């Protein structure tokens, strides 16, 4: 039976084939020429994201007019992962696909991904030092670069500038603290007619391990016992339990986030879009959707901190199937997509924080006329970004942990120490089964 995270990932890949001609020459001899090979590329995303990938392929077609690329659009991440698992096991996978680093380990461990280190080293388009090392390192399996990252987002706080001004709350700045977040969220949580039903909440945050992790790190705690070869979650340590307690009190003590029933009726992103939540934790992936907002002004800020700055890596990479029959042609497409021209296309859509340093620091990404105007926040937080382990069972670990966290967040009274022990116990066997 598929885990919830895996099922979700596979559902996200609900694919629509869009034929696009592409081609060109690459740095290595081709097993199949650009003229006779169709590259199958699979990804998923919101409509705005998928439109960006179509634009990317269209530009590649303009530059390299002889080959073909067909885009397979998955419905969500679960769909993507499921389709990949099935097609890779059957020996007929897409040539190229996008994977988040948290989910690629299960495929890398089975040896079905083509290592890209030698191709990157031979590339004339860029070198390893041209990329942010945090993104490259997240896709090293067994010490070898396995996929090539397109982005390096951190977790940030999106905020409704109009609601903050109306409530007299100062805009969050670098270095703001967890206590400042709580005070701001409390002032922004409003029951206008005092009927016991909150019309506007101060904060939206998912009860997931990847939302909790940067809070634990910021407080000086650890997520796992060994980041390179983890054998268990380490969230039962004192610093981690302190951060977990603060996280759980968002609902039980402060009541600044929606109830479970309210979130089921309208999720956090929709509440932010509709002006019913003032601040929300999310990655760069929300930007294309939020750019549709016309009813209020918004921007981004770094995560609040406990003892030190900390954030969590959000990164997707182009992976090449070992079973592909046109690896060289597929690499040419990856090289274009991650290179200066392709990365600039994706950056302008708002979808990515480019992993290529030159594009990340260019107007394609930093143009203040395109929201968020404070996009440099994403770059400023890169030094404090940390990644979760790349092990084969990590999706299942997240799945099991998220169930525990979701139940705990909406309970009226919880013991953070007991929840931490439950997290460790529920995931222990998944660590034991991991292929590294």
Buried (B, 14 or more C-beta within 10 A) or exposed (E): EBBBBBBBBBBBBBBEEBEBBBBBEBBBEBEBBBBEBBBBBBBBBBEBBBBBBBBBBBBBBEEBEBBBBBBBBBBBBBBBBBBBBEBBEEEEBBBBBBBBBBBBBBBBBBEBBBBBBEBBEEBEBBEEEBBBEBBBBBBBBEEEBBBBBBBBBBBBBBBBBBBBEEBEBEEBEEEBBBEBBBBBBBBBBBEEEEEEEBEBBBBBBBBBBBBBBBBBBBBBBBBBBEEEEBEBBBBBBEBBBBBBBBBBBBBBEBBBBBEBEBBEEBBBBBBBBEBBBBBBBBBBBBBBBBBEBEEBBBBBBBBBBBBEBBBBBBBBBBBBBBBBEBBBBBBBBBBBBBBBBBBBBBBBBBBBBBBBBBBBEBEBBBEEEBBBBBBBBBBBBBEBBBBBBBBBBBBBBBBBBBBBBBBBBBEEEBBBEEBBBBBBBBBBEBBEEBEB
